[in-house]
């Protein structure tokens, strides 16, 4: 079982200086190695897609830089730039790994085959995390953690690490309100939780902007709208930043205060998502959700409200927590869930402004979101039965 715990660090002034210098040097190395990848890409691609073989001259292709070839240059880097010796070697070796991951997602795509945008160079202050890929558990004792090349740092341990868990990796992150450490934990003594859930204890949920979720049992959780409620404070903090002189210390302080305000909004939204996910998983064994094109919705006129709701983050949290609890989240096709009648299946076309579902075929009259939630539940039940039948046939 794999999980992550995050704690806040309380470094000294000297340790803060070391962490900031480490992040800045890693940023420079990230940009340099990313530039190597771009140079290789530009030198090996051809703007002409076809030509005669008798005329065309094929240039000799350059060797593609990869993670291991770029890691091999780090030894010479420390000779040419001795100040890089202040960074722990394994932390420095994680930079080519990040570069390769970002570059491959652009050219090849992620695990689902979906290509992401072209990676960008990191400006000053944008590289905020470095990782120790190997860590010994005895280096984290009581309320102090020992990090190589940095020293012992005080940690606010708001919850203890469970017995039997091993610390696999440690990441140090600089955020708006301070420094944090994230521990990736693994427990090999605990077997994987079997999926012995009750498939009949299923609920369908329809996400929205007025009500955050509406369940097929007609339970509603109102959308909190954290960004909307904090707009005045954010606007005031942003106005202070714009009034300060660029490059001044007063502007830096104003930017820090703006970042803290944004982090408060993000933290309260995340807490709301965790709380909602726990409420659902305590009551149901299976949760059916829609496969929504959230990125597409975030580019529409409802972009601000969609981003404020954070549907993608909520579904991700719900899925992870369900897997850890041995439960299941089923994603169903979202086409026509609002238009299709949950009672007879008759399609009733209606605009988004119409919030009630009135079926002329079976005379059903109910809330539009409730009708969609029932349809999602029915589709989730159908998909579960299809999966169980296919698993039985494979046996």
C-alpha positions as CSV (number, residue, x, y, z in Angstrom):
1,X,0.0,0.0,0.0
2,X,1.4,3.4,-1.0
3,X,0.4,6.7,0.6
4,X,1.9,10.2,1.2
5,X,2.2,12.3,4.4
6,X,3.0,16.0,4.3
7,X,4.5,17.9,7.2
8,X,5.6,21.5,7.6
9,X,9.2,22.3,8.1
10,X,10.7,24.9,10.5
11,X,14.2,25.5,9.0
12,X,16.7,28.0,10.4
13,X,17.8,31.0,8.5
14,X,20.9,29.2,7.3
15,X,18.9,26.2,6.2
16,X,16.5,28.4,4.3
17,X,19.4,29.9,2.5
18,X,20.7,26.5,1.6
19,X,17.3,25.3,0.4
20,X,16.7,28.4,-1.8
21,X,20.2,28.1,-3.3
22,X,19.7,24.4,-4.0
23,X,16.4,25.1,-5.8
24,X,17.9,27.9,-7.9
25,X,20.9,25.7,-9.0
26,X,18.6,22.8,-9.8
27,X,16.5,25.3,-11.9
28,X,19.5,26.3,-13.9
29,X,20.5,22.7,-14.5
30,X,16.9,21.8,-15.5
31,X,16.8,24.7,-18.0
32,X,20.3,23.7,-19.4
33,X,19.3,20.0,-19.9
34,X,15.9,20.9,-21.4
35,X,17.8,23.2,-23.9
36,X,19.9,20.2,-24.8
37,X,16.8,18.2,-25.7
38,X,15.4,21.1,-27.7
39,X,18.6,21.4,-29.7
40,X,18.6,17.7,-30.5
41,X,14.9,18.0,-31.6
42,X,15.6,21.0,-33.9
43,X,18.7,19.5,-35.4
44,X,17.1,16.1,-36.3
45,X,13.8,17.2,-37.6
46,X,13.3,18.2,-41.2
47,X,10.7,20.8,-42.5
48,X,10.3,18.8,-45.7
49,X,8.0,15.7,-45.3
50,X,8.8,14.1,-48.7
51,X,11.3,14.5,-51.6
52,X,13.1,12.5,-54.3
53,X,15.7,10.0,-53.0
54,X,18.0,10.8,-55.9
55,X,18.2,14.5,-54.8
56,X,17.6,14.4,-51.1
57,X,20.6,14.3,-48.8
58,X,19.9,12.7,-45.4
59,X,22.1,14.3,-42.7
60,X,23.7,12.3,-40.0
61,X,21.4,12.1,-37.0
62,X,22.7,13.3,-33.6
63,X,22.5,11.1,-30.6
64,X,19.4,11.7,-28.5
65,X,20.2,12.9,-25.0
66,X,18.5,10.7,-22.4
67,X,18.2,10.5,-18.6
68,X,21.4,8.4,-18.2
69,X,23.6,10.3,-20.6
70,X,22.6,13.6,-18.9
71,X,23.2,12.1,-15.5
72,X,26.7,11.0,-16.6
73,X,27.6,14.7,-17.3
74,X,27.0,15.7,-13.7
75,X,30.4,14.5,-12.6
76,X,32.1,17.0,-15.0
77,X,29.5,19.6,-13.9
78,X,30.9,19.5,-10.3
79,X,34.4,19.9,-11.6
80,X,33.5,22.9,-13.8
81,X,31.2,24.4,-11.2
82,X,32.4,23.4,-7.8
83,X,29.4,25.1,-6.1
84,X,27.2,22.2,-7.3
85,X,29.1,20.0,-4.8
86,X,26.8,21.5,-2.1
87,X,23.9,19.6,-3.6
88,X,23.4,15.9,-2.6
89,X,24.3,13.7,-5.7
90,X,21.0,11.8,-5.8
91,X,19.0,15.1,-5.6
92,X,21.0,16.4,-8.6
93,X,20.4,13.1,-10.5
94,X,16.6,13.6,-10.2
95,X,16.8,16.6,-12.5
96,X,17.4,14.6,-15.7
97,X,14.5,12.4,-14.7
98,X,12.2,15.4,-14.5
99,X,13.4,16.7,-17.9
100,X,12.9,13.3,-19.6
101,X,9.4,13.0,-18.1
102,X,8.3,16.5,-19.3
103,X,9.9,16.0,-22.8
104,X,8.4,12.6,-23.4
105,X,4.9,13.7,-22.4
106,X,5.3,16.4,-25.1
107,X,6.5,14.0,-27.9
108,X,5.0,10.6,-26.9
109,X,2.2,11.5,-24.5
110,X,1.4,10.3,-21.0
111,X,0.3,6.8,-19.9
112,X,-3.0,7.3,-21.7
113,X,-1.4,8.4,-24.9
114,X,-2.5,12.0,-24.5
115,X,0.2,14.5,-25.5
116,X,0.8,17.5,-23.2
117,X,2.1,21.0,-24.1
118,X,5.7,21.9,-24.9
119,X,7.7,22.1,-21.6
120,X,8.8,25.6,-20.6
121,X,12.0,26.9,-19.1
122,X,11.7,27.6,-15.4
123,X,11.9,31.3,-14.4
124,X,13.4,32.3,-11.1
125,X,11.2,31.1,-8.2
126,X,9.3,28.6,-10.4
127,X,11.4,25.5,-9.5
128,X,10.0,24.6,-6.1
129,X,10.6,20.9,-5.3
130,X,13.6,18.6,-5.0
131,X,13.5,14.9,-4.1
132,X,15.6,12.4,-2.2
133,X,14.9,9.1,-4.0
134,X,16.3,7.0,-1.1
135,X,15.8,7.7,2.5
136,X,16.4,5.8,5.8
137,X,13.7,5.7,8.3
138,X,16.0,6.4,11.3
139,X,16.8,9.8,9.8
140,X,13.3,10.9,10.8
141,X,13.0,10.7,14.5
142,X,10.5,12.5,16.8
143,X,10.2,16.0,15.4
144,X,13.4,16.2,13.4
145,X,14.4,15.0,9.9
146,X,17.9,14.7,8.7
147,X,18.4,15.8,5.0
148,X,21.8,15.3,3.3
149,X,23.8,18.5,2.8
150,X,21.2,20.5,4.7
151,X,21.2,19.1,8.2
152,X,18.6,18.3,10.9
153,X,15.4,20.3,10.3
154,X,12.5,20.7,12.8
155,X,9.2,19.2,11.6
156,X,5.7,19.8,12.9
157,X,4.4,16.2,13.2
158,X,0.7,16.7,13.3
159,X,0.1,13.0,12.8
160,X,2.5,10.1,13.5
161,X,3.6,7.7,10.8
162,X,1.7,4.3,11.2
163,X,3.8,1.3,12.3
164,X,5.1,-0.9,9.5
165,X,5.4,1.8,6.9
166,X,8.7,2.4,5.2
167,X,9.8,5.8,3.9
168,X,10.6,5.4,0.2
169,X,11.2,9.0,-1.0
170,X,11.3,12.4,0.6
171,X,10.5,15.7,-1.3
172,X,11.1,19.2,0.0
173,X,8.7,21.8,-1.4
174,X,8.7,25.6,-1.1
175,X,5.2,27.0,-0.8
176,X,3.8,30.5,-0.3
177,X,3.6,30.2,3.5
178,X,6.8,28.2,4.1
179,X,8.6,24.9,3.5
180,X,7.0,21.4,3.5
181,X,8.3,17.8,3.4
182,X,6.3,15.1,1.7
183,X,7.1,11.5,2.7
184,X,6.1,8.7,0.3
185,X,5.2,5.7,2.5
186,X,5.0,2.0,1.6
187,X,3.8,-0.9,3.7
188,X,4.7,-4.3,2.2
189,X,3.5,-6.2,5.2
190,X,-0.1,-5.3,4.5
191,X,-1.5,-7.2,1.5
192,X,-3.5,-5.5,-1.2
193,X,-7.1,-4.9,-0.2
194,X,-9.4,-7.2,-2.1
195,X,-12.3,-5.7,-4.0
196,X,-15.0,-7.6,-2.0
197,X,-17.4,-4.7,-2.1
198,X,-21.1,-4.9,-2.3
199,X,-22.0,-4.0,-6.0
200,X,-25.7,-3.4,-5.0
201,X,-24.7,-0.6,-2.6
202,X,-24.1,1.9,-5.4
203,X,-24.8,5.6,-5.8
204,X,-24.6,7.9,-8.8
205,X,-23.4,11.4,-8.4
206,X,-24.0,14.4,-10.7
207,X,-21.5,17.3,-10.2
208,X,-22.7,20.8,-10.7
209,X,-22.0,24.5,-10.0
210,X,-25.1,25.3,-7.9
211,X,-25.1,22.0,-6.0
212,X,-21.6,20.5,-5.9
213,X,-23.0,17.0,-6.0
214,X,-26.5,15.6,-6.2
215,X,-26.8,11.8,-5.4
216,X,-29.2,9.4,-6.9
217,X,-30.7,9.2,-3.3
218,X,-31.6,12.9,-3.6
219,X,-28.9,14.1,-1.2
220,X,-27.3,17.4,-2.0
221,X,-24.1,19.1,-1.0
222,X,-24.1,22.8,-1.9
223,X,-21.1,24.2,-3.8
224,X,-18.9,26.1,-1.4
225,X,-17.5,28.6,-4.0
226,X,-14.3,29.3,-2.1
227,X,-12.8,31.5,-4.9
228,X,-15.9,33.6,-5.2
229,X,-16.0,34.2,-1.5
230,X,-12.3,35.3,-1.4
231,X,-12.4,37.5,-4.4
232,X,-12.4,40.8,-2.4
233,X,-9.3,39.8,-0.5
234,X,-7.5,38.5,-3.6
235,X,-8.4,41.6,-5.5
236,X,-7.0,43.8,-2.7
237,X,-3.8,41.8,-2.4
238,X,-3.3,41.8,-6.2
239,X,-3.8,45.6,-6.3
240,X,-1.0,46.0,-3.7
241,X,1.3,44.0,-5.9
242,X,0.5,46.1,-9.0
243,X,1.2,49.3,-7.0
244,X,4.7,48.3,-5.9
245,X,7.8,49.0,-7.9
246,X,9.1,46.0,-9.8
247,X,12.2,44.4,-8.1
248,X,11.6,46.1,-4.8
249,X,11.4,44.3,-1.4
250,X,7.9,45.7,-0.8
251,X,6.7,44.1,-4.1
252,X,8.2,40.7,-3.0
253,X,6.4,41.0,0.3
254,X,3.1,41.8,-1.4
255,X,3.6,38.8,-3.8
256,X,4.1,36.6,-0.8
257,X,0.9,37.8,0.9
258,X,-1.0,37.2,-2.4
259,X,0.4,33.7,-2.6
260,X,-0.6,32.9,1.0
261,X,-4.2,34.1,0.2
262,X,-4.3,31.9,-2.9
263,X,-3.0,28.9,-0.9
264,X,-5.8,29.4,1.7
265,X,-8.4,29.1,-1.0
266,X,-6.7,26.0,-2.4
267,X,-6.4,24.4,1.1
268,X,-10.0,25.0,2.0
269,X,-11.2,23.6,-1.3
270,X,-9.0,20.5,-0.9
271,X,-10.3,19.9,2.7
272,X,-13.9,20.2,1.3
273,X,-13.1,17.6,-1.3
274,X,-11.6,15.1,1.2
275,X,-14.6,15.6,3.5
276,X,-17.1,15.0,0.7
277,X,-15.3,11.9,-0.5
278,X,-15.2,10.4,3.1
279,X,-18.9,11.1,3.4
280,X,-19.7,9.1,0.2
281,X,-17.4,6.2,0.9
282,X,-18.6,5.7,4.4
283,X,-22.1,5.2,3.1
284,X,-21.6,3.5,-0.3
285,X,-19.4,0.7,-1.7
286,X,-19.5,1.9,-5.3
287,X,-19.7,5.5,-6.6
288,X,-20.6,6.1,-10.2
289,X,-19.3,9.3,-11.8
290,X,-19.4,10.9,-15.2
291,X,-16.5,11.0,-17.6
292,X,-16.4,14.8,-18.0
293,X,-14.2,16.8,-20.3
294,X,-13.2,19.2,-17.5
295,X,-10.4,20.9,-19.5
296,X,-12.9,21.7,-22.2
297,X,-15.4,23.1,-19.7
298,X,-12.7,25.2,-18.2
299,X,-12.3,27.0,-21.5
300,X,-15.9,28.0,-21.8
301,X,-17.8,30.9,-20.3
302,X,-18.2,28.9,-17.1
303,X,-14.4,28.6,-16.7
304,X,-14.1,30.5,-13.4
305,X,-16.9,28.5,-11.7
306,X,-15.6,25.2,-13.1
307,X,-12.1,25.9,-11.8
308,X,-13.5,27.0,-8.5
309,X,-15.5,23.8,-8.1
310,X,-12.4,21.6,-8.8
311,X,-14.3,18.6,-10.1
312,X,-11.1,17.0,-11.4
313,X,-9.4,17.1,-8.0
314,X,-12.4,15.8,-6.3
315,X,-12.8,12.8,-8.6
316,X,-9.1,12.0,-8.3
317,X,-9.3,12.2,-4.4
318,X,-12.4,10.0,-4.5
319,X,-10.8,7.4,-6.7
320,X,-7.6,7.1,-4.6
321,X,-9.5,6.9,-1.3
322,X,-11.9,4.3,-2.7
323,X,-8.9,2.1,-3.9
324,X,-7.3,2.4,-0.5
325,X,-10.5,1.3,1.2
326,X,-11.1,-1.6,-1.2
327,X,-14.1,0.2,-2.8
328,X,-14.7,1.2,-6.4
329,X,-15.4,4.3,-8.5
330,X,-17.0,3.7,-11.8
331,X,-16.7,6.3,-14.6
332,X,-19.6,6.1,-17.1
333,X,-20.4,7.8,-20.4
334,X,-21.8,11.3,-19.8
335,X,-23.7,11.7,-23.1
336,X,-27.4,12.4,-22.5
337,X,-27.5,11.8,-18.8
338,X,-29.5,15.0,-18.3
339,X,-31.7,14.6,-21.5
340,X,-32.6,10.9,-21.0
341,X,-35.5,10.1,-18.7
342,X,-34.4,8.0,-15.7
343,X,-37.8,6.2,-15.6
344,X,-38.6,5.3,-19.2
345,X,-35.5,6.2,-21.2
346,X,-37.3,8.7,-23.4
347,X,-35.1,11.6,-24.5
348,X,-36.4,15.0,-23.4
349,X,-34.3,17.8,-24.9
350,X,-34.1,20.9,-22.6
351,X,-31.7,23.9,-22.4
352,X,-29.3,24.3,-19.5
353,X,-31.4,27.0,-18.0
354,X,-34.3,24.5,-17.5
355,X,-33.7,22.9,-14.1
356,X,-36.6,20.4,-14.0
357,X,-37.1,17.3,-16.0
358,X,-40.7,16.8,-17.3
359,X,-41.2,13.6,-19.3
360,X,-44.2,13.8,-21.6
361,X,-44.0,10.0,-22.1
362,X,-44.3,8.7,-18.4
363,X,-45.3,12.0,-16.7
364,X,-42.3,12.0,-14.4
365,X,-41.5,15.4,-12.9
366,X,-38.2,15.8,-10.9
367,X,-35.1,17.8,-10.6
368,X,-32.8,17.8,-13.6
369,X,-29.7,17.0,-11.5
370,X,-31.5,14.2,-9.7
371,X,-32.6,12.7,-13.0
372,X,-29.0,12.8,-14.2
373,X,-27.7,11.1,-11.0
374,X,-30.2,8.3,-11.4
375,X,-29.1,7.7,-15.0
376,X,-25.4,7.7,-13.9
377,X,-26.3,5.1,-11.2
378,X,-28.1,2.9,-13.8
379,X,-25.2,3.1,-16.2
380,X,-22.7,2.3,-13.4
381,X,-24.7,-0.7,-12.4
382,X,-24.8,-1.9,-16.0
383,X,-21.0,-1.4,-16.4
384,X,-20.3,-3.4,-13.2
385,X,-22.4,-6.3,-14.4
386,X,-20.7,-6.3,-17.8
387,X,-17.3,-6.3,-16.0
388,X,-18.2,-9.2,-13.8
389,X,-19.6,-11.2,-16.7
390,X,-16.4,-10.6,-18.7
391,X,-14.2,-11.7,-15.7
392,X,-16.3,-14.9,-15.4
393,X,-15.9,-15.7,-19.1
394,X,-12.1,-15.1,-18.9
395,X,-11.9,-17.7,-16.1
